[in-house]
Structures are given as C-alpha cells and as structure tokens.
Amino acid sequence: MGQLAMLLRAKYLVDVKSVTKVQGVSFLADEIGRFIRAALAGRLTELERDKMMVAKLSAARVEVGAS
C-alpha cells in the first residue's frame, strides 16, 4: 500500500515510483523483475494501468457470478 515509498520519500527526499499489490501475498521474484524491466524501459505506468484493468475485470466477473 505504499508504505516503503512513503518512508523513502520522507527520509531521502527522492521521487519514488510505487508499485503496490494488495492480494494478501508477497511479490514473486519474476513480478519484481518485470516491474524493474518496465521501469527501466519507461513502461511502468503502462504496466500499472494494465494491472488495474485486469483487477477491474476480475471484480466484474465476481459480481456477475454472484448474481
């Protein structure tokens, strides 16, 4: 939820790109690698947008299935 980014910004006064995951499980090594590669290629915003779209679609499927 961005706690590490908040601490880094406060202590070191640097601009930090935050990547969050609220699924109750830790990041996997390949996920971290994917985010690092995306950040280095300047595609981190695009990757985060795709992640949000997948989460919204999953939530919509759960709502439809609950009916």
C-alpha positions in Angstrom: 0.0 0.0 0.0 3.0 2.3 -0.5 4.5 2.4 3.0 8.1 1.8 1.8 7.7 4.5 -0.9 6.4 6.9 1.7 9.4 6.2 4.0 11.9 6.6 1.2 10.4 9.9 0.1 10.3 11.3 3.7 13.8 10.2 4.6 15.8 10.8 1.4 13.6 13.3 -0.4 13.6 11.4 -3.7 10.9 10.7 -6.2 9.9 7.1 -5.8 7.7 5.1 -8.2 5.4 3.0 -6.1 4.3 -0.5 -7.2 1.6 -2.0 -5.0 0.0 -5.4 -4.6 -3.0 -5.9 -2.3 -3.7 -9.6 -2.7 -2.6 -10.9 0.6 0.5 -12.5 -0.9 4.1 -11.3 -1.3 5.6 -10.3 -4.7 7.1 -13.1 -6.6 10.7 -12.7 -8.0 9.5 -12.7 -11.6 7.0 -10.0 -10.8 9.7 -7.8 -9.3 11.9 -8.4 -12.3 9.0 -7.5 -14.6 8.4 -4.2 -12.8 12.1 -3.3 -12.8 12.4 -4.0 -16.6 9.3 -2.0 -17.2 10.6 0.9 -15.1 14.0 0.9 -17.0 12.2 0.9 -20.3 9.9 3.7 -19.3 6.8 1.5 -19.3 5.9 1.3 -15.6 2.8 3.5 -15.9 1.6 1.3 -18.8 2.2 -1.9 -16.7 0.3 -0.4 -13.7 -2.6 0.6 -15.9 -2.8 -3.0 -17.3 -2.7 -4.4 -13.8 -5.6 -2.2 -12.7 -7.7 -3.2 -15.8 -7.2 -6.9 -15.0 -8.3 -6.3 -11.4 -11.4 -4.4 -12.5 -12.3 -7.2 -15.0 -11.8 -9.8 -12.2 -14.0 -7.9 -9.9 -16.7 -7.6 -12.6 -16.6 -11.3 -13.1 -17.1 -12.0 -9.4 -20.1 -9.6 -9.3 -21.7 -11.3 -12.3 -21.0 -14.7 -10.8 -22.6 -13.7 -7.5 -25.9 -12.9 -9.2 
